[in-house]
Amino acid sequence: MHATSARPDPSFSLLLSLPRELRDRIYAYALVSKAPFWWPGTSPQSPPTDRRNAGVALLRTSKRVYNEAVDILYAHNKFLFTHPSDCNIFRVVAAPASLNITSLYFRIKEKDLKLWTAYLGSKHDDRSLKSDFPKLKNLWVFLKCGAMGLPVAFAALQPGPAAAAAAPPPIGHHLHALHHQIQMAQGANNAGAQAAAAGGAHAHPGGNQLPPPPPPAPAMPFLQFAQGALGLGAHHGQHHHHHPQVTPHFLTPQHPHAHMHPQTNPPHPPLFHAVHHFGSAPDPQALSALPPTHSHETHAVYAAFLRFERELGVESLCLNLSDVLRPSPSSALDLESSASSSGSTGAERFAGPFLTKPQTEARIICILRIPRPDLERLVALYPDELSVDARTQDARTRFRKLHGLDVSLELNGYPALDHDHEERD
């Protein structure tokens, strides 16, 4: 009888006997990780220090613990995806509490940018960022751009036959070829007009038709532009013996005396809003201590990247994200009126933080891989614009506003010798 009364109650739990505030702190300590949850699988390049230490086994102890802690697991952790289809599949297979996700990391490859742009800019109730993650508060986009053609562009900095083979043809050659094609087209038109005026019945039926315009010259890579416009050329003294470097505007009408005053300055970069440091607000005293410079001199690297990588889709990505995360007042009022008229929480579930404040904070980091010597040269030329990470020795510009979103350029340096070995293999 005495032994039976001394037996502990199996339903008693010291954890559940604590106040709810203390239990929530224990759940957060056990389930929240500094490293993001990579889905599906794990990152193949994650260092040992970035491994997750979340004790998700705690959720299996009891149904009550699961119901109390599952929201903390999804609301206070970061989740990383590499493809838009993974986001849709995750929402299907994950628990209903995954609607509480507030922080996302997206790693976007250059070849998948169009798929991501369509997904992020969609306003549908399925297959869209807006519907999959309605409570999103923080979004980080890591865009890998410029991975193709960079070694060829920087081979021109190296002496020897490799530089001559890799260097693109001068702009003067493009203009000469374009002028030659225009002369041939005018000659064909004149010949057709003379034959038609003479009443020749055997005139070529297409003699009076204009030939198709010549194809445009290939876009100059950002790093190739940097050699001239940003002062990265290896032989500065040779510019006095050759034609000056000009910006290739083939669609701009040429003036008769344009050769007397060559345009050597790049166009002015777009205007941006206030500068934001990584993770903190700018220091007014530090900004006032900087020497006054012109706008096209202050953000030369950042502006050059936006001009020559715009066709990659960075600007389109910003426009689509801004349209979804920061809708216009008219669209926001339409969503609010539809939600109030329906009288249900379904519209609020899909609208989420887009009808309330604070707005979703989105930041885009454009990652560009260049050889380490060229990275060090850029840092030496633009110390006020590029900051070097002490751990990785990579450089990054400050975040600047582009269509309402914070965009930064990150330059990852790789050893030139390692790249040479890869080419030989």
Buried (B, 14 or more C-beta within 10 A) or exposed (E): EEEEEEEEEEEEEEBBEEEEEEBBEBBBEBBBBEBBBBBEEBBEEEEEEBEBEBEBEBBEEBEEBBEBBBBBBBBBBBBBBBBBEBBBEBBEEBEEBBBBBBBBBBBBBBEBBEBBBEBBBBBEEEBBBBBBBBBBBEBBBBBBBBEEBBBBBBBBBBEEEEBEEBBBEEBEEBBEEBEEBEEEBEEBBEEBEEBEEEEEEEBEEEBEEEEEEBEEBEBBBBBBBBBBBBEBBEEEEEEEEEEEBBBBEEEEEEEEEEEEEEEEEBEEBBEBEEBBEBEEEEEEEEEEEEEEEEEBEBBBBBBBBBBBBEEBBBBBBBBBBBBBBBBEEEEBEEBBEEBEEEEEEEBBBBBBBBBEEEEBBBBBBBBBBBBBBBBBBBBEBBEEBBBBEEEEEBBBBBBBBBBBBBBBBBBBBBEBEEBEEEEEE
